[in-house]
Amino acid sequence: MTTRPERFRSTGSLVMGWLGLVLVGGVVAIGVLDRSSGLPLWAVFAALLFGVLLWASMVRPVVEAVGDDLVLRNMFDTVSVPLAAVEQVAIGQLLAVGTADARYVSPAVGRSWRTTARRSRAEKAGKADDGTAYADHVEQRLSQLAEDARARQGVRLMSEEQAVLAGQVRREVARVELAALALAVLGLVVTALL
């Protein structure tokens, strides 16, 4: 079991996400606090909607190993997968984790479309890919953590015990983000119609 959470940084642009949120915050602040600015209320809600989507897509997603669980915090949910239940880890444009009966994905770690296409062409041509990109590191590390968890718990790969563990996956909806999204969409629709 990992003693402290092992977090894998996002391969997306966190800087651009935070910068976008600062700009959105400025637009919303001007629209709310300075009504003489002439900024229509629908534009404030549009900026708020954009901000919620920026947060959910660029800042919120995280992959981390916490105890004996792999936690995938996605745009609008958080999935906790027992590490010993993980049969396969693959990273293309998204991180994909396979268990006995399901596949879970996360946008937090991935490769660009171009890198994915280049790797695919190299594999088809039989060329070895010795790249040590961050996504490769995450893929190898998560596979190792899953293997270690199976060894600690005495669970064999693709066994009945592993299938039982796969049934213990937990999914939690991101209520705050969904509520903010609903509020922003409702506000945008109402103010656009007025």
C-alpha positions, 0 to 999 in steps of 0.5 A, spaced: 500 500 500 502 506 498 503 510 504 502 517 502 498 519 496 502 519 489 499 524 484 500 524 477 500 531 474 496 533 468 499 533 462 494 538 460 495 545 460 494 547 468 497 554 467 492 556 461 486 553 465 488 557 471 489 563 467 483 562 463 479 562 470 483 569 472 480 572 466 473 569 467 473 571 474 475 578 472 469 578 467 464 576 472 467 581 477 466 587 472 459 584 470 457 584 477 460 589 481 460 595 475 453 595 472 455 601 469 460 597 465 455 596 460 456 588 460 450 584 459 448 580 464 447 574 459 455 575 458 456 574 465 453 568 465 456 566 459 463 567 462 461 563 468 459 557 464 466 558 460 469 558 467 466 552 470 468 548 463 475 550 464 475 548 471 472 541 470 476 540 463 483 543 465 484 544 472 480 538 476 482 532 473 487 528 477 490 521 477 493 519 484 494 512 488 491 513 495 492 507 499 490 501 495 486 505 490 487 508 484 483 515 484 481 518 477 478 525 478 474 527 472 470 533 469 464 531 473 465 525 477 471 521 481 472 514 480 476 510 485 478 503 483 482 498 487 489 497 484 489 490 485 483 490 480 487 493 475 488 488 469 491 493 464 493 501 464 494 504 457 495 511 455 493 514 448 489 521 448 486 519 455 488 514 460 484 508 460 484 503 466 481 496 464 478 491 470 475 485 469 468 488 467 469 495 465 474 500 462 475 507 466 478 513 463 481 520 465 483 526 461 488 528 466 494 524 463 494 523 455 498 524 449 497 529 444 494 526 438 500 527 434 504 523 439 499 517 439 499 517 431 507 517 431 507 511 436 502 507 432 506 508 426 512 506 429 509 500 432 506 497 426 513 498 423 516 494 428 520 499 431 521 500 438 519 506 442 524 507 447 521 514 449 521 516 456 515 521 456 511 523 462 505 519 459 510 513 459 512 514 466 505 514 468 503 508 465 509 504 467 508 506 474 500 505 475 502 498 472 507 497 477 502 499 483 497 495 480 502 489 480 504 491 487 497 491 490 495 484 487 502 481 490 500 484 497 493 481 497 495 475 494 490 476 487 492 473 481 492 477 474 485 475 471 483 471 477 476 470 480 478 474 486 480 480 481 473 480 478 470 480 485 475 486 487 473 490 480 466 490 483 468 494 488 469 500 484 466 507 487 463 513 483 462 519 486 458 525 482 462 532 482 455 535 485 459 542 486 461 542 479 454 540 476 450 545 480 455 550 478 454 548 470 446 548 471 446 555 474 450 558 469 446 554 463 440 556 467 442 563 468 445 564 461 438 562 458 434 566 462 438 572 461 438 571 454 431 570 453 429 577 457 
